Structures are given as structure tokens and as C-alpha cells.
Amino acid sequence: MEVKIGIQMAPRELVVQTTASEQDIEQALTSALTDGKVFVLSDSKGGTVLVPADKIAYVELGQGEQRRVGFGA
């Protein structure tokens, strides 16, 4: 799943590919925002992304687009 995180005062959004489910991401985001702590997200390569909850402008959840191979439309 592809997660786009907009951060306040940052010109670009943070894009993370993760294997976590949509419900897990929503739960982690909700708890980080209510507690005012850090939003923690594991990426698909085994890394960890940490974003301060008070700096999050938006979070967009979506399915990652499959890469196409070849020249066909």
C-alpha cells in the first residue's frame, strides 16, 4: 500500500510503500494524533518512518500502482 504524508512547512510530501493494512495505519495515526506523539510507519523494505504527529498536514492512503512492463497501452 502506498501512503502519502503531507508535512507542514515542507514543499514535498513523503511517500512510503508499506505492507501494513489500511486499518493498522489508521489506528497508528489516530493514536499518534490523540496522544500528540510520533506517527510510526514501517516501510516494505524493513525501514521505519517517524513523523511528529503535530507536523502532519494530511495522510493519503491508496493502493500502489502496479508497474507496467512493455510498450502496450
C-alpha positions as semicolon CSV with decimal commas, in nm:
position;residue;x (nm);y (nm);z (nm)
1;M;0,000;0,000;0,000
2;E;0,120;0,349;-0,080
3;V;0,095;0,613;0,194
4;K;0,147;0,983;0,118
5;I;0,215;1,206;0,417
6;G;0,199;1,581;0,386
7;I;0,417;1,760;0,639
8;Q;0,359;2,121;0,744
9;M;0,612;2,369;0,607
10;A;0,764;2,105;0,376
11;P;0,743;2,158;-0,001
12;R;0,715;1,787;-0,084
13;E;0,511;1,501;0,052
14;L;0,661;1,186;0,198
15;V;0,568;0,870;0,002
16;V;0,607;0,533;0,176
17;Q;0,538;0,185;0,039
18;T;0,422;-0,038;0,324
19;T;0,279;-0,385;0,376
20;A;0,062;-0,269;0,670
21;S;-0,315;-0,279;0,629
22;E;-0,528;0,032;0,600
23;Q;-0,682;-0,036;0,943
24;D;-0,338;-0,065;1,108
25;I;-0,225;0,265;0,956
26;E;-0,545;0,443;1,060
27;Q;-0,513;0,309;1,415
28;A;-0,148;0,417;1,446
29;L;-0,228;0,761;1,305
30;T;-0,529;0,811;1,533
31;S;-0,335;0,715;1,845
32;A;-0,042;0,940;1,747
33;L;-0,272;1,238;1,686
34;T;-0,473;1,194;2,007
35;D;-0,163;1,147;2,223
36;G;0,040;1,413;2,041
37;K;0,328;1,172;1,990
38;V;0,513;1,034;1,688
39;F;0,347;0,858;1,394
40;V;0,548;0,541;1,326
41;L;0,521;0,355;0,996
42;S;0,726;0,060;0,872
43;D;0,809;0,055;0,503
44;S;0,815;-0,250;0,277
45;K;1,197;-0,266;0,279
46;G;1,222;-0,305;0,656
47;G;1,286;0,059;0,741
48;T;1,091;0,279;0,980
49;V;0,949;0,626;0,916
50;L;0,888;0,857;1,212
51;V;0,684;1,176;1,177
52;P;0,589;1,408;1,466
53;A;0,209;1,399;1,486
54;D;0,177;1,776;1,532
55;K;0,355;1,837;1,198
56;I;0,126;1,615;0,985
57;A;-0,086;1,813;0,740
58;Y;-0,258;1,515;0,572
59;V;-0,227;1,141;0,511
60;E;-0,346;0,983;0,188
61;L;-0,389;0,606;0,172
62;G;-0,403;0,430;-0,163
63;Q;-0,313;0,116;-0,342
64;G;0,026;0,134;-0,507
65;E;0,005;0,139;-0,883
66;Q;0,148;-0,173;-1,040
67;R;0,444;-0,108;-1,267
68;R;0,374;-0,183;-1,629
69;V;0,616;-0,371;-1,847
70;G;0,633;-0,331;-2,222
71;F;0,515;-0,078;-2,475
72;G;0,142;-0,155;-2,484
73;A;-0,124;0,081;-2,358
